[in-house]
Amino acid sequence: METQKNKQANNQSSTQQLTVLPDDKISFGQSAFLGLQHVMAMDVYVVPFLIALLIGLQSGQSSALIQSTFIAAGIATIVQTYFCMKLPIAQGPSYVPLGAIVGIYAASGGGELGWSSVLGASLIGAILVIILGFTGLFNKIVKIFIPPIVGGTIIFVVGLSLMPVGLSSNIYNGAGATINQNIYLALITATVLIVCVMIGSFFQQKGRIFRIASVLIALIAGSIAAKFMGVLDLSAVSQAKWFSLPQIPFSDFSFTFNASAIITMVIIYIVLMAETTGTWFAISNVIDQPLTDKQVNRGVIGEGIGCFVASFLGSTPVTGYSTNAGVISITGIASRRVFVAAGIWFVLFGFSGKLAALISAIPSAVIGGVFVIVCGIIAISGLQVMKNVRIGEKEMYVIAVPMILTLALTLLPKDFLYSLPTTVQYLFGSPVATAAIAAIVLNKVLPSGK
């Protein structure tokens, strides 16, 4: 009886953290404003930029890839949020396939043929993911292998794996400024974010706007500080066109179906699905709504459709972004309408070079200041999932070993990673996927204590 009361109290407190629930209706203006906040908190442009850099695309090709990625992310977000999984989830390009994309591109001879091999393999892999959703196979795997101890661990390592990336890539080594300037910018952004959330908590009615707009206010404050420091470069924004057409299939690019490239990409999609499961658990925990079998199956279908659309538009796979779970926790806004609005913003950015350039102009250290706090909140969400699990000797290893693997692989020198066999590179290139597999295996192999 006492346990039941405690569970009810925990559920009530979790729900009370949200000011707007997933199915609550909010105005068009609010949805647009809050959707823009999610878009600005996501570094969607970084992955296509890195790909363009790694395979040596020209300036025009690079811009076209970024445009296609924005449109693909927008369509995938709307599909997943409104039609398939029906949860507040934003989709964006994943870092996981980077190594595979570069490898397939080079192995296929580079140029148009190399890129068409990448897109063809991505297209076939996406279709296989859709089949996994329709047959319900993926859901059966989740039910058998991912109990709360494993699910909580996966969420925890998602946040843990992103922290070093946010600190190192966004802040310590952020381009366009000195390390001192980057640290100051990150501190200013993070401080403004925390102050806004505290104002919203202390003055729940009058201060509500500060909480729900905390991420956007922090990013604007950080950008203003960057302008005063002389590290905010808006030249690309002034040069960009307001409207420009994205790539057109079979005109600007084509598809080539290569067996080895397809096998490689299928492995990548399996890793992606292991990673996106952590995102789903994180979102589910934040909104305090357990995932149903139907939602998981539809989520897999939505993931496959999003990746199919991305490939058809000439971009790379898009998957669920875990950072948005942290933004929901900070703002207390979980309305699906906000994420549909975010999807629309993505599409608009994809058709407007100027708007896309504006997002890209935000200094990495400013985004990093928000990003690292969001990562911490995601990690804590994982601990909340495990709060009702008795932590015995077995459970300690199930949590500790994936945690160690996550940090080890995140900090693993790239030279050593590239010396490993290709398949191992794909796996170790995703610390979350490797940690998730380790948690699943340990939970099944280790004997339970009395």
C-alpha positions in Angstrom: 0.0 0.0 0.0 2.8 2.4 0.9 4.7 1.5 -2.3 1.6 2.3 -4.4 1.2 5.7 -2.7 4.9 6.4 -3.3 4.5 5.5 -7.0 1.4 7.7 -7.3 3.3 10.6 -5.7 6.2 10.1 -8.0 3.9 10.1 -11.1 2.1 13.3 -9.9 5.4 15.1 -9.4 6.7 14.0 -12.8 3.5 15.3 -14.5 3.5 18.5 -12.5 7.0 19.3 -14.0 5.2 19.8 -17.3 3.1 22.9 -17.9 1.8 21.7 -21.3 1.2 18.0 -21.9 1.8 16.3 -25.3 -1.8 16.4 -26.5 -2.6 19.9 -25.0 -3.6 22.4 -27.6 -1.7 25.7 -27.7 -2.1 28.7 -30.1 -0.4 28.9 -33.5 1.8 31.8 -32.3 3.0 30.0 -29.2 3.7 26.8 -31.2 5.7 28.7 -33.8 7.8 30.5 -31.1 8.4 27.4 -29.0 9.1 25.3 -32.1 11.8 27.8 -33.2 13.4 27.4 -29.8 13.8 23.6 -30.4 15.2 24.2 -33.9 17.8 26.7 -32.6 18.9 24.3 -29.8 19.7 21.6 -32.4 22.9 21.6 -34.4 21.3 20.2 -37.5 23.6 21.9 -39.9 26.8 20.4 -38.3 26.5 16.9 -39.7 26.0 17.9 -43.4 28.8 20.5 -43.0 31.1 17.8 -41.7 30.2 15.4 -44.5 30.9 18.2 -47.1 34.2 18.8 -45.4 35.2 15.1 -45.2 34.4 14.2 -48.8 35.5 17.5 -50.3 32.2 19.0 -51.7 32.2 22.4 -53.4 30.6 25.4 -51.7 27.4 25.1 -53.8 27.1 21.3 -53.2 27.7 21.9 -49.4 24.8 24.4 -49.3 22.5 22.1 -51.2 23.3 19.3 -48.8 22.5 21.5 -45.8 19.3 22.6 -47.4 18.2 19.0 -48.1 19.1 18.0 -44.5 16.9 20.7 -43.0 13.9 19.7 -45.2 14.4 16.0 -44.4 14.6 16.8 -40.7 11.4 18.8 -40.9 9.4 16.2 -42.8 10.7 13.4 -40.6 9.8 15.4 -37.4 6.2 16.0 -38.7 5.8 12.4 -39.7 7.0 11.0 -36.4 5.2 13.5 -34.2 1.9 13.8 -35.9 1.4 10.6 -37.8 3.5 7.7 -36.5 4.8 7.7 -32.9 2.7 10.7 -31.9 5.2 11.8 -29.2 7.1 15.1 -29.0 10.2 14.0 -30.9 12.4 16.0 -33.2 14.3 14.3 -36.0 17.7 15.3 -37.2 20.9 14.0 -38.9 22.9 11.5 -36.8 26.7 11.6 -36.4 26.7 7.7 -36.3 26.8 7.1 -40.1 29.7 9.7 -40.8 32.4 7.1 -41.0 30.3 4.7 -43.1 29.3 7.5 -45.5 32.9 8.6 -46.1 34.0 4.9 -46.5 31.2 4.1 -49.0 31.9 7.3 -50.9 35.6 6.6 -51.2 35.2 2.8 -52.0 32.7 3.7 -54.8 35.2 6.0 -56.5 34.1 9.3 -55.1 32.3 12.0 -57.1 28.7 11.5 -58.3 29.1 7.7 -58.3 30.3 7.7 -54.7 27.5 9.9 -53.5 24.8 7.9 -55.4 26.1 4.7 -53.7 25.7 6.4 -50.3 22.1 7.4 -51.1 21.2 4.0 -52.7 22.4 2.1 -49.6 20.6 4.5 -47.3 17.4 4.1 -49.3 17.5 0.3 -49.0 18.4 0.4 -45.3 15.4 2.7 -44.7 13.0 0.3 -46.4 14.3 -2.6 -44.1 13.7 -0.4 -41.0 10.1 0.2 -42.2 9.7 -3.6 -42.6 11.0 -4.1 -39.0 8.3 -1.8 -37.8 5.4 -3.3 -39.7 6.3 -6.9 -38.6 6.7 -5.8 -35.0 10.1 -7.6 -34.7 11.9 -4.6 -33.2 9.3 -4.2 -30.5 9.6 -7.8 -29.5 13.4 -7.3 -29.2 12.8 -4.2 -27.0 10.4 -6.0 -24.7 12.7 -9.0 -24.2 16.0 -7.2 -23.8 15.3 -3.7 -22.4 13.8 -3.7 -18.9 13.9 -0.5 -16.7 17.5 -1.2 -15.5 18.8 -1.4 -19.1 16.5 1.3 -20.4 17.6 3.7 -17.6 21.2 2.9 -18.3 20.8 3.6 -22.0 19.2 7.0 -21.3 22.0 7.8 -18.8 24.8 7.0 -21.2 23.1 9.0 -24.0 23.5 12.1 -21.8 27.0 11.0 -20.6 28.2 10.5 -24.2 27.1 13.9 -25.4 28.8 15.9 -22.5 32.4 15.5 -23.7 31.3 16.4 -27.2 29.6 19.5 -26.0 32.5 20.5 -23.9 35.3 19.7 -26.3 33.9 20.3 -29.8 31.5 23.2 -29.0 33.3 25.0 -26.2 37.0 24.2 -25.8 37.7 23.8 -29.5 34.9 26.0 -30.9 35.9 27.8 -34.1 36.1 31.5 -34.6 37.1 32.5 -31.1 39.8 31.9 -28.4 39.3 29.3 -25.7 38.8 32.1 -23.2 36.1 33.7 -25.3 34.4 30.4 -25.8 34.4 29.6 -22.1 32.9 33.0 -21.3 30.2 32.6 -23.9 29.3 29.2 -22.7 29.1 30.4 -19.1 27.0 33.4 -20.1 24.6 31.3 -22.0 24.3 28.6 -19.3 23.9 31.2 -16.6 21.1 33.0 -18.5 19.4 29.6 -19.1 19.5 28.6 -15.4 18.4 32.1 -14.2 15.4 32.0 -16.6 14.4 28.5 -15.3 14.7 29.7 -11.7 12.6 32.8 -12.4 10.0 30.5 -13.9 10.1 28.2 -10.8 9.9 31.0 -8.2 7.2 33.1 -10.1 5.1 30.3 -11.6 2.5 32.5 -13.2 4.3 35.8 -14.0 7.6 34.1 -14.7 6.2 31.3 -16.9 7.4 33.0 -20.1 11.0 32.9 -18.8 10.9 29.2 -18.3 9.2 28.2 -21.6 11.4 30.6 -23.6 14.6 29.9 -21.5 16.5 28.2 -24.3 15.8 30.9 -26.8 16.5 33.7 -24.4 19.8 32.1 -23.5 20.8 31.6 -27.1 20.0 35.3 -27.9 21.9 36.5 -24.8 24.9 34.4 -25.8 24.8 35.7 -29.4 24.6 39.3 -28.2 27.6 38.7 -25.9 29.4 37.1 -28.9 28.7 40.2 -31.0 30.3 42.4 -28.3 33.3 40.1 -28.2 33.6 40.4 -32.0 33.1 36.6 -32.7 29.6 36.7 -34.2 30.1 36.7 -38.0 26.9 37.5 -39.9 28.5 38.0 -43.3 27.3 34.6 -44.6 23.7 35.7 -43.6 23.8 38.9 -45.7 25.2 37.1 -48.7 22.7 34.2 -48.6 19.5 34.2 -50.7 16.1 34.4 -49.1 14.7 31.7 -51.3 16.5 28.9 -53.1 15.4 25.5 -54.4 16.8 22.3 -52.8 18.2 19.4 -54.8 15.9 17.5 -57.1 16.1 13.6 -57.3 17.3 12.1 -60.6 18.3 15.6 -61.8 20.8 16.8 -59.3 21.7 13.3 -58.0 20.9 9.7 -58.6 20.9 6.3 -56.8 23.3 3.4 -57.2 22.7 0.0 -55.5 25.9 -1.6 -54.4 25.8 -4.8 -52.3 28.7 -4.1 -50.0 27.5 -0.5 -49.5 24.0 -1.7 -48.6 25.3 -4.3 -46.1 27.5 -1.5 -44.5 24.5 0.8 -44.2 22.2 -1.9 -42.8 24.8 -2.3 -40.0 24.7 1.4 -39.4 20.8 1.4 -39.3 20.9 -1.3 -36.6 23.3 0.8 -34.6 21.0 3.9 -35.2 17.9 2.0 -34.0 19.8 1.0 -30.8 20.7 4.6 -30.2 17.2 6.0 -31.0 15.7 3.6 -28.5 17.5 5.6 -25.8 15.9 8.8 -27.2 12.4 7.2 -27.0 12.9 6.1 -23.4 14.2 9.6 -22.5 11.2 11.3 -24.0 8.8 8.7 -22.4 10.4 9.4 -19.0 10.2 13.2 -19.3 6.6 13.2 -20.3 5.8 10.4 -17.8 4.0 8.2 -20.4 5.2 4.6 -20.8 5.9 3.5 -24.4 3.2 1.2 -25.8 3.8 -1.7 -28.2 1.9 0.2 -30.9 4.0 3.4 -30.3 7.3 1.5 -30.6 6.2 -0.2 -33.9 4.9 3.0 -35.3 8.1 4.8 -34.1 10.2 2.3 -36.1 8.1 2.8 -39.1 8.4 6.6 -38.7 12.1 6.3 -38.3 12.3 4.3 -41.5 10.1 6.8 -43.4 12.2 9.7 -42.2 15.4 8.1 -43.4 13.7 7.1 -46.7 12.7 10.8 -47.2 16.2 12.0 -46.3 17.8 9.6 -48.9 15.3 10.6 -51.5 16.1 14.3 -51.0 19.8 13.6 -51.3 20.6 13.8 -47.6 21.8 11.4 -44.9 19.8 9.4 -42.3 17.7 11.4 -39.8 16.9 10.0 -36.4 15.4 11.0 -33.0 17.3 13.8 -31.2 17.7 13.2 -27.5 18.6 16.8 -26.7 15.0 17.8 -27.1 14.1 15.7 -24.1 16.3 18.0 -22.0 14.7 21.0 -23.6 11.2 19.7 -22.6 12.4 19.2 -19.0 13.8 22.8 -18.9 10.8 24.5 -20.5 8.0 22.2 -19.2 6.4 22.3 -22.7 5.7 18.9 -24.3 3.0 19.8 -26.8 3.2 17.8 -30.1 2.0 21.0 -31.8 5.3 22.6 -30.9 7.2 19.8 -32.6 5.0 20.0 -35.7 5.9 23.7 -35.8 9.6 22.8 -35.4 9.2 20.6 -38.4 7.7 23.4 -40.4 10.5 25.7 -39.4 13.0 23.1 -40.6 11.3 23.0 -44.0 11.3 26.8 -44.2 15.0 26.9 -43.4 15.6 24.3 -46.1 14.0 26.6 -48.7 15.7 29.8 -47.4 19.5 30.0 -47.5 19.4 33.2 -45.4 17.5 31.6 -42.5 19.7 28.5 -42.6 22.8 30.7 -42.5 21.4 32.6 -39.5 21.1 29.4 -37.5 24.6 28.4 -38.7 26.0 31.7 -37.6 25.3 31.1 -33.8 28.8 30.5 -32.3 29.3 26.9 -31.3 30.2 27.9 -27.7 26.8 29.6 -27.3 25.1 26.4 -28.4 27.5 24.4 -26.2 26.4 26.4 -23.0 22.8 25.1 -23.5 23.9 21.7 -24.8 25.9 20.6 -21.8 23.1 21.4 -19.4 20.6 19.6 -21.6 23.0 16.5 -21.6 23.1 16.6 -17.8 19.3 16.6 -17.6 19.1 13.7 -20.0 21.5 11.7 -17.8 19.5 12.4 -14.7 16.3 11.2 -16.5 18.0 7.9 -16.9 18.6 7.7 -13.2 14.9 8.5 -12.6 13.9 5.5 -14.7 16.0 3.3 -12.4 14.8 4.8 -9.1 12.4 1.9 -8.3 14.9 -0.8 -9.3 16.8 -2.5 -6.5 20.5 -2.0 -7.2 22.3 -5.2 -6.3 25.7 -6.5 -7.4 24.5 -7.5 -10.8 22.8 -4.1 -11.4 26.0 -2.3 -10.4 27.8 -4.0 -13.3 25.0 -3.4 -15.7 25.2 0.3 -15.0 29.0 0.7 -14.5 30.4 -1.2 -17.5 28.3 0.7 -20.1 29.2 3.9 -18.3 32.9 3.1 -18.6 32.6 2.0 -22.2 30.8 5.3 -23.1 33.5 7.4 -21.7 36.3 5.2 -23.1 34.9 5.2 -26.7 34.0 9.0 -26.5 37.6 9.7 -25.6 39.1 7.0 -27.9 41.8 8.5 -30.2 40.6 8.5 -33.8 43.9 7.0 -35.1 43.3 3.9 -33.0 39.7 3.7 -34.1 40.6 3.9 -37.8 43.1 1.1 -37.3 40.3 -1.4 -36.4 38.3 -3.5 -38.8 35.6 -1.6 -40.6 32.6 -3.3 -38.9 34.2 -2.7 -35.5 34.7 1.0 -36.4 31.0 1.4 -37.1 30.1 -0.1 -33.8 32.7 1.7 -31.7 32.0 4.9 -33.5 28.7 5.0 -31.6 29.5 4.9 -27.8 25.7 4.8 -27.1 25.1 1.8 -29.3 28.1 -0.1 -27.8 27.1 0.7 -24.3 23.5 -0.3 -25.0 24.6 -3.7 -26.3 26.9 -4.2 -23.3 24.0 -3.4 -20.9 21.7 -5.8 -22.6 24.2 -8.6 -22.7 25.3 -8.1 -19.0 21.7 -8.0 -17.9 21.1 -11.4 -19.6 24.4 -13.1 -18.7 25.0 -12.1 -15.1 23.2 -14.1 -12.4 20.6 -12.3 -10.3 21.4 -11.9 -6.6 19.0 -13.2 -4.0 
